[in-house]
């Protein structure tokens, strides 16, 4: 009797058909935590300055000045960071990795000779990785919540340029973490373009209706030009660097007083 041909099954972690199955969802989620963690440690990335903003803002569009100002601010921030004496407190520009404001910030950081991070998300439209993200620091996410975790995990500061639903979602995530004291250190939040943001979000009305506290308005500040934004970042981050060692952010299990 002729023996049957032996069929060798692939190892589970090499079985692409299985990994795309719903049963493997926890593994995909875990991978989107562990892969960036591995790369950031390998590349000695400790602190980021995150740029949020619309993928639709082109340099030649009606709000094109924001593209050029994001590019200039990222260039200034990166040049300043490179000049710092301590390698432990250098700040890497991080974006969502796509076009518009994200491209502008990655581009400015690259032009300054620094490394720059892109946390891209797979979408059916708009979102394609831009060419200015540094090799080894470009990541592709399937899950929005894992991508947002990595925005918050290393951030020392957040600069929010005009944007739509995605920008509002990401900004609200960081504001909520700050408001509820869920991170063990403060993230400086700058809303770039006061005219835009004061029209889009009426924070004073939220206070008036009792939805947020008056003190919550101290969680962010408005800036309107690259030089001013750079100065605010330098003042805040230089002070923090004197007392804060480089580390990943840790969640708090209960609310702690801010300060």
C-alpha positions in Angstrom: 0.0 0.0 0.0 1.4 3.4 -1.1 2.0 5.7 1.9 0.0 8.9 2.0 1.9 12.1 1.3 2.7 14.0 4.5 1.2 17.5 4.6 3.2 19.9 6.7 1.2 22.6 8.3 2.9 26.0 8.8 3.8 27.3 12.2 0.8 29.2 13.7 2.6 32.5 13.7 3.6 32.0 10.0 0.1 31.0 8.9 -1.2 34.1 7.1 -4.7 32.6 6.6 -5.0 32.0 10.3 -3.6 35.4 11.2 -6.3 37.1 9.1 -9.0 35.1 10.8 -11.2 36.7 13.4 -9.9 34.3 16.0 -6.4 35.8 15.7 -7.5 39.4 16.3 -5.9 39.5 19.8 -2.6 38.5 18.2 -2.9 41.3 15.6 -3.6 43.8 18.3 -0.7 42.6 20.4 1.6 42.8 17.4 0.7 46.5 16.9 1.9 47.1 20.4 5.1 45.0 20.4 6.5 45.9 16.9 6.6 49.7 17.5 7.9 49.0 21.1 10.7 46.9 19.6 11.6 49.5 17.0 11.5 52.5 19.3 13.8 50.8 21.8 16.2 49.8 19.0 16.3 53.3 17.6 16.5 54.9 21.1 13.4 57.0 20.7 12.3 58.3 24.1 10.4 61.5 23.5 8.2 62.8 20.7 6.6 66.0 19.7 3.4 65.0 17.9 1.9 67.0 15.0 -1.8 66.5 14.2 -3.6 68.1 11.3 -5.6 67.4 8.2 -4.3 65.2 5.4 -6.3 67.5 3.0 -4.2 70.7 3.6 -2.1 71.1 0.5 0.6 73.8 0.2 -1.2 75.4 -2.8 -4.7 75.2 -1.2 -6.8 77.9 0.5 -5.2 77.1 3.9 -1.8 76.3 2.4 0.0 78.5 4.8 -0.6 76.0 7.5 1.3 73.4 5.5 4.3 75.7 5.3 4.1 76.7 8.9 3.9 73.1 10.1 7.0 72.3 7.9 8.9 75.3 9.4 7.9 74.5 13.0 9.0 70.9 12.6 12.3 72.1 11.1 12.9 74.5 14.0 12.0 71.9 16.6 14.3 69.3 15.1 17.2 71.7 14.7 16.8 72.8 18.4 16.5 69.1 19.5 19.7 68.2 17.7 21.5 71.0 19.4 20.7 69.8 22.9 23.7 68.5 24.8 21.8 65.5 26.3 20.9 62.7 23.9 18.5 61.5 26.5 16.2 64.5 26.0 16.1 64.8 22.3 12.6 65.2 20.7 11.5 63.4 17.6 8.8 64.8 15.4 6.0 62.2 15.1 2.9 62.4 12.8 0.2 60.1 11.4 2.5 59.4 8.4 0.1 60.6 5.7 -0.2 63.7 3.6 -1.1 67.3 4.3 0.0 68.6 7.7 1.6 65.1 8.5 3.7 65.3 5.4 4.7 68.9 6.1 5.9 68.0 9.6 7.8 64.9 8.5 9.3 67.0 5.7 10.5 69.8 7.9 12.1 67.4 10.4 13.8 65.6 7.6 15.1 68.8 6.1 16.7 69.7 9.5 18.6 66.5 9.4 16.6 64.7 12.1 14.8 61.4 12.3 11.0 61.5 12.1 8.2 59.1 12.8 5.1 58.1 10.9 2.2 56.2 12.4 0.2 55.4 9.4 -3.3 53.8 9.3 -4.6 51.7 6.5 -7.6 53.5 4.9 -9.5 53.2 1.7 -8.8 56.8 0.8 -6.5 59.7 1.7 -4.0 58.0 3.9 -0.8 56.9 2.1 2.6 57.0 3.8 4.6 60.1 2.8 8.2 59.8 1.7 9.7 61.9 4.5 9.4 59.4 7.3 12.7 57.9 8.5 13.7 54.4 7.6 12.7 52.1 10.5 10.3 54.6 11.9 7.4 54.1 9.6 4.6 52.0 11.0 1.3 50.7 9.5 -1.6 50.2 11.8 -4.9 48.3 11.3 -6.5 49.5 14.6 -7.1 53.2 15.4 -6.9 52.6 19.1 -3.4 51.1 18.9 -2.2 53.9 16.8 -3.6 56.4 19.3 -1.9 54.6 22.1 1.5 55.1 20.4 0.7 58.8 19.8 0.3 59.2 23.6 2.9 56.7 24.8 6.0 58.8 24.0 4.5 62.3 23.5 6.0 65.2 25.5 4.1 67.8 23.4 1.3 67.9 20.9 0.8 70.6 18.2 -2.6 70.5 16.7 -3.0 72.2 13.3 -6.4 72.6 11.6 -8.1 69.4 10.8 -11.3 67.4 10.6 -12.9 64.4 12.4 -9.6 62.5 12.7 -7.7 65.5 14.1 -10.6 66.2 16.6 -10.7 62.6 17.7 -6.9 62.5 18.3 -6.9 65.8 20.1 -9.8 64.9 22.3 -8.0 61.6 23.3 -5.0 63.5 24.6 -7.1 66.2 26.3 -9.1 63.5 28.0 -6.0 61.7 29.2 -4.7 65.0 30.6 -8.0 66.0 32.2 -8.5 62.7 33.9 -4.9 62.4 35.0 -4.4 59.0 33.3 -0.8 59.7 32.4 2.1 60.0 34.8 3.4 63.2 33.2 2.0 66.2 31.5 1.7 66.6 27.7 2.0 70.2 26.5 -0.9 70.8 24.0 -0.7 73.6 21.5 -3.6 74.5 19.2 -2.1 76.1 16.2 -4.3 78.6 14.4 -6.4 80.4 17.0 -8.8 81.8 14.5 -9.6 78.3 13.2 -9.9 76.6 16.6 -11.9 79.3 18.3 -14.5 79.0 15.5 -14.5 75.2 15.4 -14.7 74.6 19.2 -16.4 76.9 21.7 -14.5 75.8 24.8 -16.0 78.7 26.8 -19.5 77.3 26.1 -18.4 74.0 27.5 -17.4 75.8 30.7 -20.6 77.8 30.8 -22.7 74.7 30.4 -20.7 72.9 33.1 -19.3 70.2 30.8 -15.7 71.1 31.7 -14.1 73.1 34.5 -12.6 76.5 34.1 -9.2 75.0 35.0 -9.5 72.6 32.1 -8.8 75.5 29.8 -5.3 75.4 31.1 -4.7 72.1 29.5 -3.9 73.8 26.2 -2.9 77.1 24.7 -3.2 78.8 21.3 -0.3 79.7 19.1 -0.2 81.4 15.7 3.3 81.3 14.3 6.3 78.9 14.3 8.6 81.2 16.3 6.1 81.5 19.2 5.3 77.8 19.1 9.0 77.0 19.3 9.5 79.3 22.2 6.6 77.7 24.2 7.9 74.2 23.5 11.4 75.1 24.5 10.4 76.8 27.8 8.1 73.8 28.8 10.3 71.0 27.6 13.6 72.4 29.0 12.0 72.7 32.4 10.6 69.2 32.3 13.9 67.7 31.0 15.6 68.7 34.2 13.3 66.5 36.4 12.0 63.8 34.1 14.0 60.8 32.9 13.3 59.3 29.5 10.6 56.6 29.8 7.4 55.3 28.2 4.3 56.9 29.6 2.5 54.8 32.2 -1.2 54.8 33.0 -2.5 55.6 36.4 -5.0 53.3 38.0 -6.8 56.2 39.7 -7.1 59.9 39.3 -4.2 62.0 40.7 -4.1 65.7 41.1 -2.7 67.5 38.1 0.5 69.6 38.6 
